Amino acid sequence: MKTLSKNLLLFSICLFTLTILFRFSLSSVLQNRLFSSIWIVAATYGVLVFIIGWTFGKRDNLHLPLYDIGFRFHLATYIICNLIAELWHLIGLQSDYENISYIHLTAIFWGIGLIIHYVIYLVTRKNAIKGIKKSEIFE
C-alpha cells in the first residue's frame, strides 16, 4: 500500500475512534446535565483531532512531495465526523438535549470552510507540477 493511502487510512481509523469517543462523551455529559463540561469535552476533542491531523500530515510531507496543503485530511475529517454525527442520531444514541439541526448547521458551515479550503488548494496547486512541489523537482 502506498504511503499516501496508508497515512490517510491510519488517520481515518484514529479519527473514527476518537469521534465515537467524543460522541459518547458529549451525549453522556448532556444527558447528565453537566452543561458547563461541554466545553471541556469539545476542546479536548478539537485539540486531539488537530494533533492527529498534524502528525499524519507531517508524516505525509516527509514521505511524499505532494502539494495538497492538508486538504485530503480536512475532507476526510469532514466526512467522518459528520457521518458519525448523523448516524449517532439516526440510531438514537443522542441525549435528550441534542438536536439534529445543530449537526446539520455544523455540516453546512464546516462545508463552507471546506469549499474555501478547496479553492485555496486549487490556487496554490499552481505552484506544483502534477501534484509535486516544484522545489522538489528542481533541486
DSSP file with accessible surface (Angstrom, degrees, kcal/mol):
  #  RESIDUE AA STRUCTURE BP1 BP2  ACC     N-H-->O    O-->H-N    N-H-->O    O-->H-N    TCO  KAPPA ALPHA  PHI   PSI    X-CA   Y-CA   Z-CA
    1    1 A M              0   0  160      0, 0.0     0, 0.0     0, 0.0     0, 0.0   0.000 360.0 360.0 360.0 136.6    0.0    0.0    0.0
    2    2 A K     >  -     0   0  157      1,-0.1     4,-2.3     4,-0.0     5,-0.2  -0.287 360.0-120.1 -63.4 152.9    1.3    3.4   -0.9
    3    3 A T  H  > S+     0   0   56      1,-0.2     4,-2.8     2,-0.2     5,-0.3   0.877 111.6  60.9 -61.0 -35.7    2.4    5.7    1.9
    4    4 A L  H  > S+     0   0   46      1,-0.2     4,-1.7     2,-0.2    -1,-0.2   0.958 112.0  34.6 -58.2 -53.3   -0.2    8.2    0.8
    5    5 A S  H  > S+     0   0   56      1,-0.2     4,-2.6     2,-0.2    -1,-0.2   0.851 115.5  57.6 -74.7 -30.0   -3.2    5.9    1.3
    6    6 A K  H  X S+     0   0  105     -4,-2.3     4,-2.7     2,-0.2     5,-0.2   0.936 108.7  45.0 -64.3 -47.0   -1.6    4.3    4.4
    7    7 A N  H  X S+     0   0    0     -4,-2.8     4,-2.4     2,-0.2    -1,-0.2   0.914 115.5  47.2 -63.4 -42.7   -1.3    7.6    6.2
    8    8 A L  H  X S+     0   0   44     -4,-1.7     4,-2.5    -5,-0.3    -2,-0.2   0.899 112.8  49.7 -67.4 -37.5   -4.8    8.7    5.3
    9    9 A L  H  X S+     0   0   86     -4,-2.6     4,-2.4     2,-0.2    -2,-0.2   0.941 112.5  46.3 -66.2 -45.9   -6.2    5.3    6.3
   10   10 A L  H  X S+     0   0   63     -4,-2.7     4,-2.4     1,-0.2     5,-0.2   0.908 113.1  50.6 -62.8 -41.3   -4.4    5.3    9.7
   11   11 A F  H  X S+     0   0    2     -4,-2.4     4,-2.9    -5,-0.2    -1,-0.2   0.933 110.2  50.1 -59.5 -45.9   -5.6    8.9   10.2
   12   12 A S  H  X S+     0   0   28     -4,-2.5     4,-2.8     1,-0.2    -2,-0.2   0.894 110.0  49.6 -63.3 -39.6   -9.2    7.9    9.4
   13   13 A I  H  X S+     0   0   90     -4,-2.4     4,-2.3     2,-0.2    -1,-0.2   0.936 113.5  46.0 -64.8 -45.9   -9.1    5.0   11.8
   14   14 A C  H  X S+     0   0   54     -4,-2.4     4,-2.7     1,-0.2    -2,-0.2   0.927 115.1  47.4 -61.3 -44.7   -7.8    7.2   14.6
   15   15 A L  H  X S+     0   0    0     -4,-2.9     4,-2.8     2,-0.2     5,-0.2   0.905 110.0  52.5 -65.1 -41.5  -10.3    9.9   13.8
   16   16 A F  H  X S+     0   0  108     -4,-2.8     4,-2.2    -5,-0.2    -2,-0.2   0.948 112.9  44.6 -58.7 -48.9  -13.2    7.4   13.6
   17   17 A T  H  X S+     0   0   74     -4,-2.3     4,-2.2     1,-0.2    -2,-0.2   0.931 114.8  48.0 -61.8 -47.4  -12.3    6.0   17.1
   18   18 A L  H  X S+     0   0   31     -4,-2.7     4,-2.4     1,-0.2    -1,-0.2   0.891 110.9  51.2 -62.5 -39.1  -11.8    9.5   18.6
   19   19 A T  H  X S+     0   0    2     -4,-2.8     4,-2.8     2,-0.2    -1,-0.2   0.890 108.0  51.6 -69.7 -37.7  -15.1   10.7   17.1
   20   20 A I  H  X S+     0   0   61     -4,-2.2     4,-2.5    -5,-0.2    -1,-0.2   0.941 112.0  47.3 -61.9 -45.3  -17.0    7.8   18.5
   21   21 A L  H  X S+     0   0  101     -4,-2.2     4,-2.7     1,-0.2    -2,-0.2   0.900 112.3  50.6 -62.6 -39.3  -15.5    8.5   22.0
   22   22 A F  H  X S+     0   0   29     -4,-2.4     4,-3.2     2,-0.2     5,-0.2   0.937 110.6  47.9 -63.2 -48.9  -16.3   12.2   21.5
   23   23 A R  H  X S+     0   0   29     -4,-2.8     4,-2.5     2,-0.2     5,-0.2   0.914 113.6  48.0 -59.9 -42.6  -20.0   11.5   20.6
   24   24 A F  H  X S+     0   0  124     -4,-2.5     4,-2.3    -5,-0.2    -2,-0.2   0.942 114.8  45.6 -63.0 -46.2  -20.3    9.1   23.6
   25   25 A S  H  X S+     0   0   48     -4,-2.7     4,-2.8     2,-0.2     5,-0.2   0.923 113.5  49.2 -63.7 -44.5  -18.7   11.7   26.0
   26   26 A L  H  X S+     0   0   20     -4,-3.2     4,-2.6     1,-0.2     5,-0.2   0.938 112.7  46.5 -62.3 -46.8  -20.8   14.6   24.6
   27   27 A S  H  X S+     0   0    9     -4,-2.5     4,-2.8    -5,-0.2    -1,-0.2   0.896 113.7  49.4 -63.7 -39.2  -24.1   12.6   24.9
   28   28 A S  H  X S+     0   0   39     -4,-2.3     4,-2.0    -5,-0.2    -2,-0.2   0.925 111.4  48.0 -65.3 -45.5  -23.2   11.5   28.4
   29   29 A V  H  <>S+     0   0   21     -4,-2.8     5,-2.6     1,-0.2    -2,-0.2   0.924 115.7  45.1 -61.8 -44.0  -22.3   15.0   29.6
   30   30 A L  H ><5S+     0   0   19     -4,-2.6     3,-1.7    -5,-0.2    -2,-0.2   0.920 111.3  51.6 -66.4 -43.8  -25.5   16.4   28.1
   31   31 A Q  H 3<5S+     0   0   79     -4,-2.8    -1,-0.2     1,-0.3    -2,-0.2   0.862 110.2  49.6 -63.2 -33.8  -27.7   13.6   29.5
   32   32 A N  T 3<5S-     0   0  111     -4,-2.0    -1,-0.3    -5,-0.2    -2,-0.2   0.320 114.2-121.1 -86.4   7.5  -26.3   14.1   32.9
   33   33 A R  T < 5 +     0   0  159     -3,-1.7     2,-1.0     1,-0.2     3,-0.2   0.793  64.6 144.3  57.8  35.8  -27.0   17.9   32.6
   34   34 A L    > < +     0   0   88     -5,-2.6     3,-1.8     1,-0.2     4,-0.4  -0.478  15.2 161.6 -96.9  61.0  -23.3   18.8   33.1
   35   35 A F  G >   +     0   0   86     -2,-1.0     3,-1.1     1,-0.3     4,-0.4   0.784  65.3  59.1 -60.6 -30.9  -23.6   21.6   30.6
   36   36 A S  G 3  S+     0   0  100      1,-0.2     3,-0.5    -3,-0.2     4,-0.4   0.738  98.9  61.0 -71.6 -18.5  -20.5   23.5   31.7
   37   37 A S  G <> S+     0   0   36     -3,-1.8     4,-2.1     1,-0.2     3,-0.2   0.581  80.2  85.3 -83.1  -8.9  -18.4   20.4   30.9
   38   38 A I  H <> S+     0   0   43     -3,-1.1     4,-3.0    -4,-0.4     5,-0.2   0.900  86.3  54.3 -58.7 -41.4  -19.4   20.5   27.2
   39   39 A W  H  > S+     0   0  200     -3,-0.5     4,-2.6    -4,-0.4     5,-0.2   0.869 107.1  50.7 -63.0 -36.5  -16.6   23.0   26.5
   40   40 A I  H  > S+     0   0  114     -4,-0.4     4,-2.5    -3,-0.2     5,-0.2   0.941 113.0  45.1 -65.8 -46.9  -14.0   20.7   28.1
   41   41 A V  H  X S+     0   0   26     -4,-2.1     4,-2.4     1,-0.2    -2,-0.2   0.943 117.2  44.7 -62.3 -47.2  -15.2   17.7   26.0
   42   42 A A  H  X S+     0   0   37     -4,-3.0     4,-2.8     2,-0.2    -2,-0.2   0.909 114.4  47.8 -66.3 -43.3  -15.3   19.7   22.8
   43   43 A A  H  X S+     0   0   58     -4,-2.6     4,-2.6    -5,-0.2     5,-0.2   0.916 112.0  50.0 -65.5 -41.4  -12.0   21.5   23.3
   44   44 A T  H  X S+     0   0   75     -4,-2.5     4,-2.6    -5,-0.2     5,-0.2   0.937 112.6  47.5 -61.9 -45.3  -10.2   18.2   24.2
   45   45 A Y  H  X S+     0   0   34     -4,-2.4     4,-2.7    -5,-0.2     5,-0.2   0.941 112.0  49.8 -60.8 -47.5  -11.7   16.6   21.0
   46   46 A G  H  X S+     0   0   38     -4,-2.8     4,-2.3     1,-0.2    -2,-0.2   0.915 112.3  47.0 -59.5 -44.5  -10.7   19.6   18.9
   47   47 A V  H  X S+     0   0   85     -4,-2.6     4,-2.6     2,-0.2    -1,-0.2   0.929 113.2  48.7 -64.8 -43.8   -7.1   19.6   20.2
   48   48 A L  H  X S+     0   0   71     -4,-2.6     4,-2.6    -5,-0.2     5,-0.2   0.903 111.0  49.8 -65.4 -39.9   -6.8   15.8   19.7
   49   49 A V  H  X S+     0   0   22     -4,-2.7     4,-2.5    -5,-0.2     5,-0.2   0.932 111.7  49.3 -63.1 -43.3   -8.1   15.9   16.2
   50   50 A F  H  X S+     0   0  132     -4,-2.3     4,-2.9    -5,-0.2    -2,-0.2   0.927 110.8  50.6 -60.7 -43.2   -5.7   18.8   15.3
   51   51 A I  H  X S+     0   0   83     -4,-2.6     4,-2.7     2,-0.2    -2,-0.2   0.928 112.6  44.1 -63.8 -45.9   -2.8   16.8   16.8
   52   52 A I  H  X S+     0   0   32     -4,-2.6     4,-2.6     2,-0.2     5,-0.3   0.898 115.1  50.0 -69.3 -34.8   -3.5   13.6   14.9
   53   53 A G  H  X S+     0   0   19     -4,-2.5     4,-2.3    -5,-0.2    -2,-0.2   0.930 113.2  46.0 -63.8 -44.5   -4.1   15.6   11.7
   54   54 A W  H  X S+     0   0  146     -4,-2.9     4,-2.5    -5,-0.2    -2,-0.2   0.928 113.6  49.7 -62.8 -46.3   -0.8   17.5   12.2
   55   55 A T  H  X S+     0   0   67     -4,-2.7     4,-2.1    -5,-0.2    -2,-0.2   0.947 116.0  39.9 -61.0 -51.5    1.1   14.3   13.0
   56   56 A F  H  X S+     0   0   18     -4,-2.6     4,-2.2     1,-0.2    -1,-0.2   0.851 114.3  54.8 -70.6 -31.5   -0.2   12.3    9.9
   57   57 A G  H  X S+     0   0   24     -4,-2.3     4,-2.3    -5,-0.3    -2,-0.2   0.908 108.4  48.5 -64.8 -41.0    0.1   15.4    7.7
   58   58 A K  H  X S+     0   0  106     -4,-2.5     4,-2.1     2,-0.2    -2,-0.2   0.904 110.0  52.2 -64.1 -42.7    3.8   15.8    8.8
   59   59 A R  H  X S+     0   0   89     -4,-2.1     4,-1.7     1,-0.2    -2,-0.2   0.901 110.0  49.1 -60.3 -42.1    4.4   12.1    8.0
   60   60 A D  H  X S+     0   0    7     -4,-2.2     4,-2.8     1,-0.2     6,-0.2   0.920 109.9  51.2 -61.3 -44.3    2.8   12.6    4.6
   61   61 A N  H  < S+     0   0   81     -4,-2.3    -2,-0.2     1,-0.2    -1,-0.2   0.843 109.5  50.6 -65.0 -33.0    5.0   15.6    3.9
   62   62 A L  H  < S+     0   0  142     -4,-2.1    -1,-0.2     1,-0.2    -2,-0.2   0.871 121.0  32.0 -71.7 -37.2    8.2   13.7    4.9
   63   63 A H  H  < S+     0   0  111     -4,-1.7    -2,-0.2     1,-0.2    -1,-0.2   0.714 121.9  43.1 -95.0 -23.8    7.5   10.7    2.6
   64   64 A L     <  -     0   0   40     -4,-2.8    -1,-0.2    -5,-0.2    68,-0.0  -0.986  59.9-151.4-129.1 134.6    5.6   12.4   -0.3
   65   65 A P        +     0   0   41      0, 0.0    68,-2.0     0, 0.0    71,-0.2   0.255  51.8 138.1 -84.9  14.8    6.4   15.6   -2.1
   66   66 A L  B     -A  132   0A  59     -6,-0.2     2,-0.8    66,-0.2    66,-0.2  -0.321  49.6-140.2 -63.8 145.4    2.7   16.1   -2.9
   67   67 A Y        +     0   0   58     64,-1.9    -1,-0.1     1,-0.2    61,-0.1  -0.852  53.8 126.1-109.5  94.3    1.4   19.6   -2.6
   68   68 A D    >   -     0   0   22     -2,-0.8     3,-2.4    56,-0.0    -1,-0.2   0.386  59.9-135.5-130.7   2.9   -2.1   19.5   -1.1
   69   69 A I  T 3  S-     0   0   65      1,-0.3    -2,-0.1    -3,-0.2    52,-0.1   0.774  70.3 -61.3  44.1  36.2   -1.9   21.8    2.0
   70   70 A G  T 3> S+     0   0   29    -13,-0.1     4,-2.1     1,-0.1    -1,-0.3   0.600  98.0 134.2  77.7  11.6   -3.8   19.2    4.1
   71   71 A F  H <>  +     0   0   26     -3,-2.4     4,-2.9     1,-0.2     5,-0.2   0.899  68.7  54.8 -64.0 -40.5   -6.9   19.2    2.0
   72   72 A R  H  > S+     0   0   53      1,-0.2     4,-2.4     2,-0.2    -1,-0.2   0.912 110.8  46.3 -58.7 -41.1   -7.2   15.4    2.0
   73   73 A F  H  > S+     0   0   12      2,-0.2     4,-2.4     1,-0.2    -1,-0.2   0.884 111.9  50.7 -69.2 -38.1   -7.1   15.3    5.7
   74   74 A H  H  X S+     0   0   46     -4,-2.1     4,-2.5     2,-0.2    -2,-0.2   0.936 112.4  46.9 -64.6 -44.2   -9.7   18.1    6.0
   75   75 A L  H  X S+     0   0   64     -4,-2.9     4,-2.6     2,-0.2     5,-0.2   0.928 112.5  49.2 -64.2 -44.3  -12.0   16.3    3.6
   76   76 A A  H  X S+     0   0   15     -4,-2.4     4,-2.7    -5,-0.2     5,-0.3   0.917 111.6  49.8 -61.9 -41.1  -11.6   13.0    5.5
   77   77 A T  H  X S+     0   0   15     -4,-2.4     4,-2.5     1,-0.2     5,-0.4   0.928 110.5  50.1 -63.3 -44.0  -12.3   14.7    8.8
   78   78 A Y  H  X S+     0   0   55     -4,-2.5     4,-2.0     1,-0.2     5,-0.3   0.940 114.4  43.7 -59.6 -48.6  -15.4   16.4    7.4
   79   79 A I  H  X S+     0   0   91     -4,-2.6     4,-2.4     2,-0.2     5,-0.2   0.951 117.5  43.7 -65.0 -49.3  -16.8   13.2    6.1
   80   80 A I  H  X S+     0   0   25     -4,-2.7     4,-2.5    -5,-0.2     5,-0.2   0.943 116.1  45.5 -64.9 -49.3  -16.0   11.0    9.1
   81   81 A C  H  X S+     0   0   12     -4,-2.5     4,-2.1    -5,-0.3    -1,-0.2   0.920 117.8  42.5 -64.0 -43.4  -17.2   13.5   11.8
   82   82 A N  H  X S+     0   0   19     -4,-2.0     4,-2.5    -5,-0.4    -1,-0.2   0.880 113.4  52.2 -73.2 -35.9  -20.4   14.4   10.0
   83   83 A L  H  X S+     0   0   99     -4,-2.4     4,-2.7    -5,-0.3     5,-0.2   0.939 111.8  46.1 -64.0 -45.1  -21.2   10.8    9.1
   84   84 A I  H  X S+     0   0    8     -4,-2.5     4,-2.6    -5,-0.2    -2,-0.2   0.916 112.0  51.5 -64.4 -41.6  -20.8    9.6   12.6
   85   85 A A  H  X S+     0   0    3     -4,-2.1     4,-1.6    -5,-0.2    -1,-0.2   0.927 112.3  45.9 -61.3 -44.9  -22.8   12.5   14.0
   86   86 A E  H  X S+     0   0   66     -4,-2.5     4,-2.5     1,-0.2    -2,-0.2   0.929 114.8  46.8 -63.7 -46.1  -25.7   11.8   11.6
   87   87 A L  H  X S+     0   0   77     -4,-2.7     4,-2.8     2,-0.2     5,-0.3   0.866 105.6  60.4 -64.6 -35.3  -25.6    8.0   12.3
   88   88 A W  H  X>S+     0   0   23     -4,-2.6     5,-2.5    -5,-0.2     4,-0.9   0.914 112.5  38.6 -57.4 -42.6  -25.4    8.8   16.1
   89   89 A H  H  <5S+     0   0   22     -4,-1.6    -2,-0.2     3,-0.2    -1,-0.2   0.872 113.4  55.0 -76.6 -38.2  -28.8   10.5   15.8
   90   90 A L  H  <5S+     0   0  139     -4,-2.5    -2,-0.2     1,-0.2    -3,-0.2   0.905 111.2  44.8 -62.6 -40.0  -30.2    8.0   13.3
   91   91 A I  H  <5S-     0   0  121     -4,-2.8    -1,-0.2    -5,-0.2    -2,-0.2   0.749 116.0-118.0 -75.6 -23.9  -29.5    5.1   15.6
   92   92 A G  T  <5S+     0   0   46     -4,-0.9    -3,-0.2    -5,-0.3    -4,-0.1   0.733  72.7 130.9  94.1  26.5  -30.9    7.1   18.6
   93   93 A L      < +     0   0   89     -5,-2.5    -4,-0.2    -6,-0.2    -5,-0.1   0.502  41.0 108.6 -89.0  -3.7  -27.8    7.3   20.7
   94   94 A Q  S    S-     0   0   64     -6,-0.6     2,-0.1     1,-0.1   -70,-0.0  -0.253  72.3-109.4 -70.6 161.6  -28.1   11.1   21.3
   95   95 A S    >   -     0   0    5      1,-0.1     3,-1.3     4,-0.0    -1,-0.1  -0.297  33.2-101.2 -81.2 173.4  -29.1   12.6   24.6
   96   96 A D  T 3  S+     0   0  128      1,-0.2    -1,-0.1   -69,-0.1    -2,-0.1   0.681 121.9  55.4 -67.2 -17.6  -32.4   14.3   25.2
   97   97 A Y  T 3  S+     0   0  101    -70,-0.2     2,-0.4     2,-0.0    -1,-0.2   0.326  86.0  96.6-101.0   4.7  -30.7   17.7   24.9
   98   98 A E    <   -     0   0   26     -3,-1.3     2,-0.4   -71,-0.0    -4,-0.0  -0.817  55.3-162.1 -98.3 138.2  -29.2   17.1   21.4
   99   99 A N    >>  -     0   0   81     -2,-0.4     3,-1.5     1,-0.1     4,-0.8  -0.970  20.6-139.4-122.4 132.3  -30.9   18.4   18.4
  100  100 A I  H 3> S+     0   0   57     -2,-0.4     4,-2.1     1,-0.3     3,-0.3   0.775  98.6  71.0 -60.9 -25.6  -30.2   17.2   14.8
  101  101 A S  H 3> S+     0   0   49      1,-0.2     4,-2.5     2,-0.2    -1,-0.3   0.846  93.3  56.1 -63.9 -29.7  -30.5   20.7   13.5
  102  102 A Y  H <> S+     0   0  147     -3,-1.5     4,-2.4     2,-0.2    -1,-0.2   0.880 106.2  50.7 -67.8 -36.6  -27.2   21.6   15.2
  103  103 A I  H  X S+     0   0   12     -4,-0.8     4,-2.3    -3,-0.3    -2,-0.2   0.921 111.7  47.5 -65.0 -43.6  -25.5   18.7   13.4
  104  104 A H  H  X S+     0   0   83     -4,-2.1     4,-2.3     2,-0.2    -2,-0.2   0.910 112.2  48.9 -65.6 -42.0  -26.9   20.0   10.1
  105  105 A L  H  X S+     0   0   82     -4,-2.5     4,-2.7     2,-0.2     5,-0.3   0.907 110.7  51.0 -63.5 -41.6  -25.8   23.6   10.8
  106  106 A T  H  X S+     0   0   77     -4,-2.4     4,-2.8     1,-0.2     5,-0.3   0.931 110.4  49.4 -60.4 -44.7  -22.3   22.4   11.7
  107  107 A A  H  X S+     0   0   16     -4,-2.3     4,-2.2     1,-0.2    -2,-0.2   0.896 111.9  49.2 -62.7 -39.1  -22.1   20.4    8.5
  108  108 A I  H  X S+     0   0   96     -4,-2.3     4,-2.0     2,-0.2    -2,-0.2   0.962 116.1  39.9 -66.5 -51.1  -23.2   23.5    6.4
  109  109 A F  H  X S+     0   0  138     -4,-2.7     4,-1.9     2,-0.2    -2,-0.2   0.899 117.6  48.4 -68.7 -38.8  -20.8   26.0    8.0
  110  110 A W  H  X S+     0   0   66     -4,-2.8     4,-2.5    -5,-0.3    -1,-0.2   0.898 109.2  55.3 -65.7 -38.0  -17.9   23.5    8.0
  111  111 A G  H  X S+     0   0   11     -4,-2.2     4,-2.5    -5,-0.3    -2,-0.2   0.887 104.8  52.2 -61.5 -38.5  -18.8   22.6    4.4
  112  112 A I  H  X S+     0   0   84     -4,-2.0     4,-2.3     2,-0.2    -1,-0.2   0.932 110.3  48.5 -62.7 -43.4  -18.4   26.3    3.5
  113  113 A G  H  X S+     0   0   32     -4,-1.9     4,-2.4     1,-0.2    -2,-0.2   0.888 110.2  52.1 -63.0 -36.2  -15.0   26.3    5.2
  114  114 A L  H  X S+     0   0   16     -4,-2.5     4,-2.5     2,-0.2    -2,-0.2   0.903 107.8  51.0 -67.1 -39.9  -14.1   23.1    3.3
  115  115 A I  H  X S+     0   0  110     -4,-2.5     4,-2.4     2,-0.2    -2,-0.2   0.921 110.4  49.4 -63.5 -42.1  -15.1   24.8    0.0
  116  116 A I  H  X S+     0   0   95     -4,-2.3     4,-2.5     1,-0.2    -2,-0.2   0.925 110.4  50.7 -62.0 -43.1  -12.9   27.8    0.8
  117  117 A H  H  X S+     0   0   39     -4,-2.4     4,-2.6     1,-0.2    -2,-0.2   0.908 109.3  51.7 -61.2 -40.0  -10.0   25.4    1.7
  118  118 A Y  H  X S+     0   0  102     -4,-2.5     4,-2.6     2,-0.2    -2,-0.2   0.916 108.8  49.8 -64.3 -41.6  -10.6   23.6   -1.7
  119  119 A V  H  X S+     0   0   77     -4,-2.4     4,-2.4     2,-0.2    -1,-0.2   0.931 111.7  48.5 -63.1 -43.7  -10.4   26.9   -3.6
  120  120 A I  H  X S+     0   0   85     -4,-2.5     4,-2.9     1,-0.2     5,-0.2   0.916 110.3  52.7 -61.6 -41.3   -7.2   27.8   -1.7
  121  121 A Y  H  X S+     0   0   43     -4,-2.6     4,-1.7     1,-0.2    -2,-0.2   0.928 109.9  47.8 -58.9 -45.7   -5.9   24.3   -2.6
  122  122 A L  H  < S+     0   0   66     -4,-2.6     4,-0.4     2,-0.2    -2,-0.2   0.906 113.7  47.3 -63.8 -40.4   -6.6   24.9   -6.3
  123  123 A V  H >< S+     0   0   88     -4,-2.4     3,-1.1     1,-0.2    -2,-0.2   0.933 115.8  43.2 -67.8 -45.0   -5.0   28.3   -6.3
  124  124 A T  H >< S+     0   0   31     -4,-2.9     3,-2.0     1,-0.2    -1,-0.2   0.725  98.1  74.8 -75.7 -19.2   -1.8   27.1   -4.5
  125  125 A R  G >< S+     0   0  114     -4,-1.7     3,-1.8     1,-0.3    -1,-0.2   0.710  76.2  78.9 -65.6 -16.5   -1.6   24.0   -6.6
  126  126 A K  G <  S+     0   0  157     -3,-1.1    -1,-0.3    -4,-0.4    -2,-0.2   0.703  82.4  66.1 -63.7 -17.2   -0.4   26.2   -9.4
  127  127 A N  G <  S+     0   0   95     -3,-2.0     7,-1.5    -4,-0.1     2,-0.3   0.189  97.8  70.5 -86.4  15.4    3.0   26.0   -7.6
  128  128 A A  E <  S-B  133   0A  15     -3,-1.8     2,-0.5     5,-0.2     5,-0.2  -0.922  71.2-138.9-131.3 158.2    3.2   22.3   -8.4
  129  129 A I  E >  S-B  132   0A  71      3,-2.5     3,-1.8    -2,-0.3    -3,-0.1  -0.977  90.9 -20.0-118.1 115.1    3.7   20.1  -11.5
  130  130 A K  T 3  S-     0   0  202     -2,-0.5    -1,-0.2     1,-0.3     3,-0.1   0.870 128.3 -53.3  52.3  40.2    1.4   17.1  -11.5
  131  131 A G  T 3  S+     0   0   22     -6,-0.2   -64,-1.9     1,-0.2     2,-0.5   0.489 114.4 115.2  81.4   0.5    0.9   17.5   -7.7
  132  132 A I  E <  S-AB  66 129A  59     -3,-1.8    -3,-2.5   -66,-0.2    -1,-0.2  -0.897  74.7-106.8-107.0 133.8    4.6   17.5   -6.9
  133  133 A K  E >>  - B   0 128A  40    -68,-2.0     4,-1.3    -2,-0.5     3,-0.8  -0.279  20.7-133.6 -57.2 135.7    6.2   20.7   -5.4
  134  134 A K  H 3> S+     0   0   90     -7,-1.5     4,-2.4     1,-0.3     3,-0.3   0.868 106.7  58.9 -59.1 -35.6    8.3   22.5   -7.9
  135  135 A S  H 34 S+     0   0   66      1,-0.2    -1,-0.3     2,-0.2     4,-0.2   0.823 104.1  51.7 -65.2 -28.6   11.1   22.8   -5.3
  136  136 A E  H <4 S+     0   0   95     -3,-0.8     3,-0.3   -71,-0.2    -1,-0.2   0.818 112.8  44.8 -74.8 -31.9   11.2   19.0   -5.0
  137  137 A I  H  < S+     0   0   76     -4,-1.3    -2,-0.2    -3,-0.3    -1,-0.1   0.907 116.7  42.0 -78.4 -43.1   11.6   18.6   -8.8
  138  138 A F     <        0   0  154     -4,-2.4    -1,-0.2     0, 0.0    -2,-0.1   0.121 360.0 360.0 -99.9  23.0   14.2   21.2   -9.5
  139  139 A E              0   0  180     -3,-0.3    -3,-0.0    -4,-0.2    -4,-0.0  -0.515 360.0 360.0 -86.1 360.0   16.6   20.7   -6.5
